[in-house]
Amino acid sequence: MTRIELLHGGFLLFHDPFLAPDEASAAFDALLAEVPFRQETIRLFGKTILQPRLSAWHGDPGASYTYSGLSLAPNPWTPTLSALRARVEAAAGSTFNSVLVNHYRGGDDSMGKHADDEPELGTNPVIASLSLGARRRFVLEPKKGGDKVTLELGEGNLLVMAGTTQHHYRHGVPKQAGRGPRMNLTFRRILSTPAPHVSVEDPR
């Protein structure tokens, strides 16, 4: 595990590898069969667009999530998601009651730069990001000044974003021509009483 210090009290924990290659491949195939992926419509800069990837929201009852004008009620945990949650919680030292599963069908699918700073996540949320399938470039850049961090995520590695990371940084997955399918599971904890929120428009 590698710890990466960020500005203003943020930090990353990078486990590469986290899952063995055969475990990562089996999890990818199982999630393709278990998860009801769909292409959601979101509001972005006043326009309605289709997200450039497939996704699904899973979690405990009541763990609803809202971003970019999209409100999601959780699907139940699948057997594979439950098993992965237990392992990710042990590595991250945190408990999670929900997960956003993104399926990048190829290099043309992407994730715009954003911060996971919705009010349901509270102050200084811990976000644990498990990546399966092809490696893709992950970019984390400060909102004001400083150096950006670039990692190649995939093949069963785990990135934990913690401390003040979501206050001071934005992250995304740009397009990369020729890359194969990938899944990213971002485990998080939805709070029953959201904390006050400072709005940052989310380009997801």
Buried (B, 14 or more C-beta within 10 A) or exposed (E): EEEBEBBEEBBBBBBBEBBEEEBBBBBBEBBBEBBEBEEBEBBBEEEEEEBBBBBBBBBEEEBBBEBBEBEBEBBEBBEBBEEBBEBBBEBBEBEBBBBBBBBBBBBEBBBBBBBBBBBBBBEBBBBBBBBBBBBBBBBBBBEEEEEEBEBBBBBBBBBBBBBBBBBBBBBBBEBBEEBEBBBBBBBBBBBEEEEEEEEBEBBB
